């Protein structure tokens, strides 16, 4: 009797292990889902292959067409036929191309054929020609251009995007950044200009963004309390990120006094 009891437990254990292995394999090979709200789901999908051509579009056909797709192509080598084929999947609303192989011509295809809400182009060899094509993406809401190379006119071109609410320019090399027409970004809620070459005079321009809620200016030695104090009150701003800037404790206190409802994030050299 004891032997049968032991064999039963072994059988159950084997079944449980098989189920666990199957779940692990499923999570690796299939897209995983991220709940956005109570009635909406985004499916985040990443190809297992490092180089993608038109035949790899077949993988996307298994995704529920009623779900919004976030396509993660980070670091992938992508053939242009694959880019062209993405227009056949209208539920792809967000793409991350960070560190991938796409070029200017690919961005032209994307802007003309794919209805994007979110686009990450961080660390890419894209020129102003390709970036300006994004102005055709009228539904674009979130754009990441971290470490991009562009001129101020390209950034100004983005003011034509009527729904752009989040712009990330961390480490971007923007020529004549003082000429960016920040006041024209009327829908912008979140802006990241960390590591960007801006100074206190640029802060006065950033303060003209009418609906800004969160501002990141981390890792910028040219920003000091003098510039922030000169602005006085930021009426709508709720979050200000000042990590590794040149603020002194007394300057930080003065900024806080002028903006008692503003949540300021400040670390110097990694220590609060």
VENFENUR-V351019 format. One record per residue. N is the residue number from 1. SS is DSSP state (~ for helix, > for strand, _ for the rest). PSI is psi as a letter, one per 20 degrees, with the letter a starting at -180 (* if undefined). D_LAST is the distance of its C-alpha to the last C-alpha in Angstrom with 1 decimal. Layout:
BEGIN
n: {N N}
ss: {SS SS}
psi: {PSI PSI}
d_last: {D_LAST D_LAST}
END
This chain:
BEGIN
n: {1 2 3 4 5 6 7 8 9 10 11 12 13 14 15 16 17 18 19 20 21 22 23 24 25 26 27 28 29 30 31 32 33 34 35 36 37 38 39 40 41 42 43 44 45 46 47 48 49 50 51 52 53 54 55 56 57 58 59 60 61 62 63 64 65 66 67 68 69 70 71 72 73 74 75 76 77 78 79 80 81 82 83 84 85 86 87 88 89 90 91 92 93 94 95 96 97 98 99 100 101 102 103 104 105 106 107 108 109 110 111 112 113 114 115 116 117 118 119 120 121 122 123 124 125 126 127 128 129 130 131 132 133 134 135 136 137 138 139 140 141 142 143 144 145 146 147 148 149 150 151 152 153 154 155 156 157 158 159 160 161 162 163 164 165 166 167 168 169 170 171 172 173 174 175 176 177 178 179 180 181 182 183 184 185 186 187 188 189 190 191 192 193 194 195 196 197 198 199 200 201 202 203 204 205 206 207 208 209 210 211 212 213 214 215 216 217 218 219 220 221 222 223 224 225 226 227 228 229 230 231 232 233 234 235 236 237 238 239 240 241 242 243 244 245 246 247 248 249 250 251 252 253 254 255 256 257 258 259 260 261 262 263 264 265 266 267 268 269 270 271 272}
ss: {_ ~ ~ ~ ~ ~ ~ ~ ~ ~ ~ ~ ~ ~ ~ ~ ~ ~ ~ ~ ~ ~ ~ ~ ~ ~ ~ ~ ~ _ _ > > > > > > _ _ > > > > > > _ _ _ _ _ > > _ ~ ~ ~ ~ ~ ~ ~ ~ ~ _ _ _ _ _ > > > > > _ _ _ _ > > _ ~ ~ ~ ~ ~ ~ ~ ~ ~ _ _ _ > > > > > _ _ _ _ _ _ _ ~ ~ ~ ~ ~ ~ ~ ~ ~ ~ _ _ _ _ > > > _ _ _ _ _ _ _ ~ ~ ~ ~ ~ ~ ~ ~ ~ _ _ _ _ _ > > > _ _ _ _ > > > ~ ~ ~ ~ ~ ~ ~ ~ ~ _ _ _ _ _ > > > _ _ _ _ > > > _ ~ ~ ~ _ _ ~ ~ ~ _ _ _ _ _ > > > _ _ _ _ _ _ _ ~ ~ ~ ~ ~ ~ ~ _ _ _ _ _ _ _ > > > _ _ _ _ _ _ _ _ ~ ~ ~ ~ ~ ~ ~ _ _ _ _ _ _ _ > > > _ _ _ _ _ _ _ ~ ~ ~ ~ ~ ~ ~ ~ ~ ~ _ _ _ _ > > > _ _ > _ _ > _}
psi: {g h g h h g h g h g g g g g g g h g g g g g g g g g h g i q q q q o p g a h j q q p o p p p q h q h p p a h h i h h h i i i p o i i q p p o o o k p j q o p q h h g g g h h i j n i i o i p p o j p j a j q a g h h h g g g h h i p n q h p p o k q l q l p r h g g h h h i i i m i j p h p p o k p k r o r r h h g g h h i i i o i j o i p p o k p j q n o p l h i j p m h i i m h i p h p p o k q j q n q a h h h h h h h i i o h k p g p p o k r l o i i p r h g g h h h h c p o h i p h p p o k p l a k q r h h g g h h g h h h m h j p o p o p p p k i p *}
d_last: {64.7 61.7 61.9 62.0 59.0 57.1 58.1 57.0 53.5 53.4 54.5 51.8 49.1 50.3 50.3 46.7 45.6 47.4 45.7 42.2 43.1 44.5 41.4 39.2 41.6 41.7 38.0 37.9 41.0 40.6 38.1 35.5 35.0 32.1 32.8 31.9 33.6 36.3 39.1 37.7 36.8 35.5 36.8 34.6 36.9 36.5 39.5 39.9 41.7 40.0 42.8 44.0 47.4 49.5 50.6 47.1 47.3 49.4 46.3 45.1 48.3 47.5 44.6 45.5 46.3 45.2 41.6 39.1 38.1 34.9 36.2 33.8 35.4 32.4 33.8 37.4 40.4 42.2 45.8 46.7 49.2 46.4 44.6 47.9 48.5 45.2 47.0 49.1 46.2 45.4 42.8 40.4 38.1 34.9 34.8 32.2 33.7 30.5 31.8 35.3 38.5 39.4 40.7 41.7 44.9 43.1 40.9 44.2 45.6 42.5 42.4 46.1 46.5 43.4 42.0 38.3 35.5 32.6 32.6 30.2 31.4 28.4 29.3 33.0 35.8 36.6 38.1 38.3 41.7 40.2 37.2 39.5 41.5 38.7 39.8 42.6 40.3 40.6 38.9 35.8 32.7 29.8 29.7 27.4 28.3 25.4 26.5 29.8 32.1 33.7 34.7 33.8 37.1 36.2 33.1 35.3 37.8 35.3 35.7 39.0 37.4 37.9 35.6 32.6 29.5 26.8 26.5 24.1 24.5 21.6 22.8 26.2 28.5 30.0 32.6 32.5 29.6 30.2 33.4 31.9 33.3 30.3 32.1 34.6 32.1 33.2 32.2 28.8 26.1 23.3 22.7 20.5 21.0 18.0 19.3 22.3 23.9 23.4 22.9 22.7 26.3 25.6 23.1 26.2 28.0 25.2 25.4 29.1 28.5 30.1 28.6 25.1 22.7 19.7 18.7 16.6 16.3 13.6 14.3 16.6 16.9 19.7 17.7 16.9 16.7 20.5 21.3 19.3 20.7 24.2 24.1 23.7 23.7 23.2 25.8 25.2 21.6 19.6 16.5 14.9 12.5 11.2 9.0 10.0 12.3 13.7 12.5 12.5 11.0 14.7 15.2 12.4 14.1 17.4 16.7 15.7 18.8 21.0 19.7 19.2 19.8 17.4 14.3 11.6 9.0 6.7 4.5 6.3 8.3 6.7 3.8 0.0}
END
